[in-house]
Amino acid sequence: MADLGPVVWPPAPLRTERLVLREPEARDRAAYIDLFASSEVRTYLGGPRPRAELESAVPEVPGRRPGVLAVDRDGAMIGIVTLDRRDAQRPGHVRPDAGEAELSYMFLPEAWGRGYAHEACGAALGWFADAFPGEPVVLCTQVANDRSVRVAEKLGFTEIERFEEFGAQQWFGACSPVPRSG
């Protein structure tokens, strides 16, 4: 995130029943490239990036920056969850000064349909609620991405508005995350 303030990043690994959310590592590079090169994953995210471009551009340890968590299942990265500040120039805001925390995620196609996105995002939202009590989180996805809209609603996001961006109608929602228990 652009402004974590006094929060230490990365947090200690976040553990769920089936997953570990942790700082990206060098062993995640191939899966990271697969995410961004996948036409399935990138259908609603501007399309896949050329694998050759990614092979030369992705650093040895991909995604190592505040706000990025690798989602690990049985020792392998299956996706990423990110928390970033939403750019004030983009449409969709719930605070007058903009800069809301925005949740996003991508999972490899073989991880789809198993509840991992909900589980991982729920853990990230719990961490966020503990670190930033009372601060809302927003999520934006294409209306056409009905799977992502369902995950957002299941996580407690409420639709605030729809707008046109990137040549497609966007679903924009917000939630107030609940702190983790224990």
Secondary structure, DSSP 8 states (H G I E B T S, - for coil): ----TT--SS-S-EE-SS-EEE---GGGHHHHHHHHH-TTTTTTTT----HHHHHHHS-SSTT-STTEEEEEETTEEEEEEEEEE--TTSS--SSTT---EEEEEEE-GGGTTTTHHHHHHHHHHHHHHHHSTT--EEEEEETT-HHHHHHHHHTT-EEEEEEEETTEEEEEEEE-------
